[in-house]
């Protein structure tokens, strides 16, 4: 954390000198939902000048669990360690292939909706899905980590096609386009998590 803080503080100062209006984010902190990630973030933020130099706290969180508890824990830990700072999830995604029984393309699409709704409910300003396309794969080469987390499938002939997750992402983009971000609110509901966006949009 001490070495990272030196790099971050020097970088933040250079950014502000180049453009005083820029928003400065830290390098994304990985896995704040688990103890090692939380401890690293806590130590980093405790170093003099770091918290003050951050305009937006950036976190990365990935999971393969059946629900969104890991994501929620990552958000709440970050908010507890940096109270009052806006949170951006600058990397997140879930796979559509894997050994766990719930992992499928349909589950991945559900997680796209769930991730964004949960983030909005917790006041997270931006969420970046990692990644758009499956990485290229050569015959005989084993799949890389995160190789099925993308929204678009890449076939052996290099053509691409939409996964259900891409359709979910498009639907979300349609609902959120030109949304009134000043009036995002969590709505209590027995049927699940509901977020209102302005006066007439709901997720």
C-alpha positions as a Markdown table, in Angstrom:
| # | Residue | x | y | z |
|---|---|---|---|---|
| 1 | Unk | 0.0 | 0.0 | 0.0 |
| 2 | Unk | 2.8 | 2.5 | 0.8 |
| 3 | Unk | 4.4 | 2.0 | -2.6 |
| 4 | Unk | 1.1 | 2.2 | -4.4 |
| 5 | Unk | 0.2 | 5.4 | -2.4 |
| 6 | Unk | 3.5 | 7.1 | -3.6 |
| 7 | Unk | 2.6 | 6.3 | -7.3 |
| 8 | Unk | -1.0 | 7.3 | -6.8 |
| 9 | Unk | -0.3 | 10.7 | -5.1 |
| 10 | Unk | 2.3 | 11.6 | -7.7 |
| 11 | Unk | -0.1 | 10.7 | -10.5 |
| 12 | Unk | -3.1 | 12.5 | -8.9 |
| 13 | Unk | -0.9 | 15.7 | -8.6 |
| 14 | Unk | 0.1 | 15.4 | -12.3 |
| 15 | Unk | -3.5 | 14.9 | -13.4 |
| 16 | Unk | -4.7 | 18.0 | -11.5 |
| 17 | Unk | -1.8 | 20.1 | -12.9 |
| 18 | Unk | -2.7 | 19.0 | -16.4 |
| 19 | Unk | -6.5 | 19.4 | -15.9 |
| 20 | Unk | -7.8 | 20.9 | -12.7 |
| 21 | Unk | -11.4 | 19.8 | -13.7 |
| 22 | Unk | -10.5 | 16.1 | -14.0 |
| 23 | Unk | -11.9 | 13.6 | -11.6 |
| 24 | Unk | -9.2 | 11.5 | -10.0 |
| 25 | Unk | -9.8 | 7.8 | -9.3 |
| 26 | Unk | -7.4 | 5.5 | -7.6 |
| 27 | Unk | -6.2 | 2.4 | -9.4 |
| 28 | Unk | -9.0 | -0.1 | -9.0 |
| 29 | Unk | -8.8 | -2.0 | -5.7 |
| 30 | Unk | -9.4 | -5.7 | -6.3 |
| 31 | Unk | -11.7 | -7.8 | -4.2 |
| 32 | Unk | -12.7 | -5.5 | -1.3 |
| 33 | Unk | -15.3 | -8.2 | -0.4 |
| 34 | Unk | -12.6 | -10.5 | 1.0 |
| 35 | Unk | -10.3 | -9.9 | 3.9 |
| 36 | Unk | -7.1 | -9.5 | 2.0 |
| 37 | Unk | -8.6 | -6.9 | -0.4 |
| 38 | Unk | -10.4 | -5.1 | 2.4 |
| 39 | Unk | -7.2 | -4.9 | 4.5 |
| 40 | Unk | -5.2 | -3.6 | 1.5 |
| 41 | Unk | -7.8 | -0.9 | 0.8 |
| 42 | Unk | -8.0 | 0.1 | 4.5 |
| 43 | Unk | -4.2 | 0.4 | 4.7 |
| 44 | Unk | -4.0 | 2.4 | 1.4 |
| 45 | Unk | -6.7 | 4.9 | 2.4 |
| 46 | Unk | -5.1 | 5.4 | 5.9 |
| 47 | Unk | -1.9 | 6.8 | 4.3 |
| 48 | Unk | -1.7 | 10.6 | 4.6 |
| 49 | Unk | -3.2 | 12.5 | 1.7 |
| 50 | Unk | -4.6 | 9.5 | -0.2 |
| 51 | Unk | -8.3 | 9.8 | 0.8 |
| 52 | Unk | -8.2 | 13.5 | 0.1 |
| 53 | Unk | -6.7 | 13.0 | -3.3 |
| 54 | Unk | -9.4 | 10.6 | -4.4 |
| 55 | Unk | -12.5 | 12.1 | -6.1 |
| 56 | Unk | -14.1 | 8.8 | -6.9 |
| 57 | Unk | -13.2 | 5.4 | -5.2 |
| 58 | Unk | -12.6 | 2.7 | -7.9 |
| 59 | Unk | -13.1 | -0.9 | -7.0 |
| 60 | Unk | -13.0 | -4.2 | -9.0 |
| 61 | Unk | -15.2 | -7.1 | -8.0 |
| 62 | Unk | -15.8 | -10.5 | -9.7 |
| 63 | Unk | -17.6 | -13.5 | -8.5 |
| 64 | Unk | -19.0 | -16.9 | -9.4 |
| 65 | Unk | -21.5 | -17.2 | -6.6 |
| 66 | Unk | -25.2 | -17.9 | -7.2 |
| 67 | Unk | -26.3 | -14.5 | -6.0 |
| 68 | Unk | -25.0 | -10.9 | -5.6 |
| 69 | Unk | -23.8 | -11.1 | -2.0 |
| 70 | Unk | -20.1 | -10.7 | -2.9 |
| 71 | Unk | -20.8 | -7.6 | -5.0 |
| 72 | Unk | -22.9 | -6.1 | -2.2 |
| 73 | Unk | -20.2 | -6.8 | 0.4 |
| 74 | Unk | -17.6 | -5.1 | -1.9 |
| 75 | Unk | -19.7 | -2.0 | -2.2 |
| 76 | Unk | -20.6 | -1.7 | 1.5 |
| 77 | Unk | -16.9 | -2.3 | 2.6 |
| 78 | Unk | -15.7 | 0.4 | 0.2 |
| 79 | Unk | -18.4 | 2.8 | 1.4 |
| 80 | Unk | -17.5 | 2.1 | 5.0 |
| 81 | Unk | -13.8 | 2.7 | 4.4 |
| 82 | Unk | -14.3 | 5.9 | 2.3 |
| 83 | Unk | -17.4 | 7.5 | 3.7 |
| 84 | Unk | -18.9 | 10.2 | 1.5 |
| 85 | Unk | -16.8 | 9.3 | -1.5 |
| 86 | Unk | -18.6 | 8.3 | -4.7 |
| 87 | Unk | -18.0 | 4.7 | -5.7 |
| 88 | Unk | -17.4 | 3.4 | -9.2 |
| 89 | Unk | -17.2 | -0.3 | -10.0 |
| 90 | Unk | -14.6 | 0.0 | -12.8 |
| 91 | Unk | -14.4 | -3.7 | -13.4 |
| 92 | Unk | -17.0 | -6.4 | -12.8 |
| 93 | Unk | -18.5 | -9.4 | -14.6 |
| 94 | Unk | -19.5 | -13.1 | -14.2 |
| 95 | Unk | -18.9 | -16.1 | -16.4 |
| 96 | Unk | -21.4 | -17.9 | -18.6 |
| 97 | Unk | -19.4 | -21.1 | -18.6 |
| 98 | Unk | -18.0 | -23.0 | -15.6 |
| 99 | Unk | -18.2 | -26.0 | -13.3 |
| 100 | Unk | -20.7 | -24.6 | -10.9 |
| 101 | Unk | -24.3 | -25.8 | -11.6 |
| 102 | Unk | -25.9 | -22.4 | -11.7 |
| 103 | Unk | -23.5 | -20.9 | -14.2 |
| 104 | Unk | -25.1 | -20.5 | -17.7 |
| 105 | Unk | -25.8 | -17.9 | -20.3 |
| 106 | Unk | -29.2 | -17.2 | -18.7 |
| 107 | Unk | -27.7 | -16.8 | -15.3 |
| 108 | Unk | -25.1 | -14.4 | -16.6 |
| 109 | Unk | -27.9 | -12.3 | -18.2 |
| 110 | Unk | -29.7 | -12.2 | -14.8 |
| 111 | Unk | -26.5 | -11.1 | -13.2 |
| 112 | Unk | -26.2 | -8.2 | -15.6 |
| 113 | Unk | -29.5 | -6.9 | -14.5 |
| 114 | Unk | -28.9 | -7.7 | -10.8 |
| 115 | Unk | -25.5 | -6.1 | -10.8 |
| 116 | Unk | -26.7 | -2.7 | -12.1 |
| 117 | Unk | -29.8 | -2.7 | -10.0 |
| 118 | Unk | -27.9 | -3.5 | -6.8 |
| 119 | Unk | -25.2 | -0.9 | -7.6 |
| 120 | Unk | -27.9 | 1.8 | -8.2 |
| 121 | Unk | -29.7 | 0.8 | -5.0 |
| 122 | Unk | -26.4 | 1.4 | -3.1 |
| 123 | Unk | -25.7 | 4.7 | -4.7 |
| 124 | Unk | -22.9 | 3.5 | -7.0 |
| 125 | Unk | -22.5 | 6.1 | -9.8 |
| 126 | Unk | -21.0 | 4.0 | -12.6 |
| 127 | Unk | -20.5 | 0.3 | -13.4 |
| 128 | Unk | -18.1 | -1.0 | -16.1 |
| 129 | Unk | -18.7 | -4.6 | -17.4 |
| 130 | Unk | -15.6 | -6.5 | -18.2 |
| 131 | Unk | -15.5 | -7.2 | -21.2 |
| 132 | Unk | -17.3 | -6.8 | -24.5 |
| 133 | Unk | -15.9 | -9.7 | -26.6 |
| 134 | Unk | -14.6 | -13.1 | -25.7 |
| 135 | Unk | -10.8 | -13.1 | -26.3 |
| 136 | Unk | -9.5 | -14.9 | -29.4 |
| 137 | Unk | -8.8 | -18.6 | -28.9 |
| 138 | Unk | -6.4 | -20.7 | -30.9 |
| 139 | Unk | -7.1 | -24.4 | -31.4 |
| 140 | Unk | -5.6 | -26.5 | -28.7 |
| 141 | Unk | -5.2 | -23.5 | -26.4 |
| 142 | Unk | -6.9 | -23.6 | -23.0 |
| 143 | Unk | -9.4 | -20.9 | -22.2 |
| 144 | Unk | -8.0 | -17.9 | -20.3 |
| 145 | Unk | -9.4 | -16.5 | -17.0 |
| 146 | Unk | -12.5 | -14.4 | -17.6 |
| 147 | Unk | -12.8 | -15.9 | -21.1 |
| 148 | Unk | -16.5 | -16.3 | -20.9 |
| 149 | Unk | -17.3 | -13.2 | -18.9 |
| 150 | Unk | -17.9 | -11.0 | -21.9 |
| 151 | Unk | -21.2 | -9.9 | -23.4 |
| 152 | Unk | -20.4 | -11.1 | -27.0 |
| 153 | Unk | -19.4 | -14.6 | -28.0 |
| 154 | Unk | -16.5 | -15.1 | -30.4 |
| 155 | Unk | -16.7 | -18.2 | -32.6 |
| 156 | Unk | -13.8 | -20.3 | -33.9 |
| 157 | Unk | -14.1 | -18.5 | -37.2 |
| 158 | Unk | -13.7 | -15.2 | -35.4 |
| 159 | Unk | -17.3 | -14.1 | -36.0 |
| 160 | Unk | -19.1 | -12.6 | -33.0 |
| 161 | Unk | -22.7 | -13.0 | -31.7 |
| 162 | Unk | -24.7 | -11.6 | -28.8 |
| 163 | Unk | -25.1 | -13.6 | -25.6 |
| 164 | Unk | -28.3 | -13.2 | -23.6 |
| 165 | Unk | -26.1 | -10.9 | -21.4 |
| 166 | Unk | -25.7 | -8.5 | -24.3 |
| 167 | Unk | -29.4 | -8.4 | -24.8 |
| 168 | Unk | -29.9 | -7.7 | -21.1 |
| 169 | Unk | -27.2 | -4.9 | -21.3 |
| 170 | Unk | -29.0 | -3.3 | -24.3 |
| 171 | Unk | -32.3 | -3.4 | -22.4 |
| 172 | Unk | -30.7 | -1.7 | -19.4 |
| 173 | Unk | -29.1 | 0.9 | -21.6 |
| 174 | Unk | -32.6 | 1.7 | -23.1 |
| 175 | Unk | -34.1 | 2.2 | -19.6 |
| 176 | Unk | -31.2 | 4.2 | -18.3 |
| 177 | Unk | -30.7 | 6.5 | -21.3 |
| 178 | Unk | -31.2 | 10.1 | -20.3 |
| 179 | Unk | -32.1 | 9.0 | -16.8 |
| 180 | Unk | -32.5 | 11.6 | -14.1 |
| 181 | Unk | -29.6 | 10.5 | -11.9 |
| 182 | Unk | -30.4 | 13.1 | -9.2 |
| 183 | Unk | -33.5 | 11.1 | -8.3 |
| 184 | Unk | -32.3 | 7.5 | -8.0 |
| 185 | Unk | -33.9 | 5.8 | -5.0 |
| 186 | Unk | -34.2 | 2.4 | -3.5 |
| 187 | Unk | -37.8 | 1.3 | -3.1 |
| 188 | Unk | -38.8 | -1.3 | -0.5 |
| 189 | Unk | -40.6 | -4.2 | -2.0 |
| 190 | Unk | -41.4 | -7.7 | -0.8 |
| 191 | Unk | -40.9 | -9.0 | -4.3 |
| 192 | Unk | -37.2 | -8.1 | -4.7 |
| 193 | Unk | -35.0 | -5.1 | -5.1 |
| 194 | Unk | -36.6 | -2.2 | -6.8 |
| 195 | Unk | -35.0 | 1.1 | -7.9 |
| 196 | Unk | -36.8 | 4.2 | -9.1 |
| 197 | Unk | -35.1 | 6.5 | -11.5 |
| 198 | Unk | -36.8 | 9.9 | -11.7 |
| 199 | Unk | -40.6 | 9.9 | -11.6 |
| 200 | Unk | -41.5 | 7.2 | -14.2 |
| 201 | Unk | -38.7 | 4.7 | -14.6 |
| 202 | Unk | -38.2 | 1.5 | -12.5 |
| 203 | Unk | -35.8 | -1.4 | -12.4 |
